[in-house]
Amino acid sequence: MRRTGILLFAAVPVAITAAAYFLAPTDSADSPAEPPVVTAQQTTRQDAKSRAEQERSADDKLIAGLPPGLAAPAKKALAQQLVSSAENSTLNWRTTFGYIEDIGDGQGYTAGIIGFCTGTNDLRTLVERYTDGHPDNGLAKYLPALRAVDGTDSHEGLDPGFTAAWKAEARQPAFQEAQLAERDRAYFEPAVRLAKLDGLGTLGQFIYYDAMVFHGPGIDDDGFYVLRERALREADSPAQGGSEKAYLDIFLDIRREAMKEKRPGTDTSRIDTAQRQFLYDGNLKLTTPLRWQVYGETYRVP
């Protein structure tokens, strides 16, 4: 059955227009300050995320009766190898806790096992949550700077010591566990959960997870939740009675287009010669052995 929430997109502009009319300020000098303007686009984006997270109790019961899929330990480890091949050019992802560099993508420093970024909120959130439990860690003193540069590619307040501090802290088991926990909380668990609700198997769950890692859980134009909504408007998911292969093919098309629009010339091989290849091979269960290519490098998992 199609999720009825998708139809709310059409109603949003009307609701915003009506709200703007009734809340418009009068000419009186005693009128209250004008409320912040919320655009239809902002509301639509937030709706996309909200709809994806609603009805949690009923969804929990549904998911509890499904196979573990990508959440099975062996598949979860495989998923991290696949992500690491694209994010860090290695299958040995446990060596990447201390990785950090500015790759010139406009998001500041990229670091850790899934590419937490100083410019996209998730690295700051990771350090904040880690500091709550470990206040004397070597990264805590950089929190004011991390908050200041959030949303930019700036290194102000971070250079020259932040990269060395990150690498040093990454040797601590507690910080490694913090990275794993934040990966699960912000990326893996929401993506796998939503994929299962959409009726997707293990490959589809990974496709959602990798999209969540790359595009982020935000609600901007190329955020994961918005990409999913766009795909659902073009094709029925398996949960809606559609073809799993056809739906995933459209989702990958939309995601690839978003990557190209945001960064023209960007390499899309993590889709073209990895995920889409698995899909065209009919490997919806993401069964090993696997062979794929990313950035011209060939990887194999027996």
WOCORKA-V923030 format. One record per helix or strand of 2 or more residues. SS is the DSSP state (H for helix, E for strand). FROM is the first residue (numbers start at 1). LEN is the number of residues. Records with the same first field share a line. If there is no record, write none. Layout:
SS: FROM-LEN ; FROM-LEN
//
This chain:
H: 4-19 ; 40-14 ; 56-9 ; 69-3 ; 73-15 ; 93-3 ; 122-12 ; 140-10 ; 162-8 ; 173-25 ; 202-14 ; 224-11 ; 238-3 ; 244-19 ; 269-12
E: 100-3 ; 109-3 ; 116-2 ; 290-5 ; 297-5
//
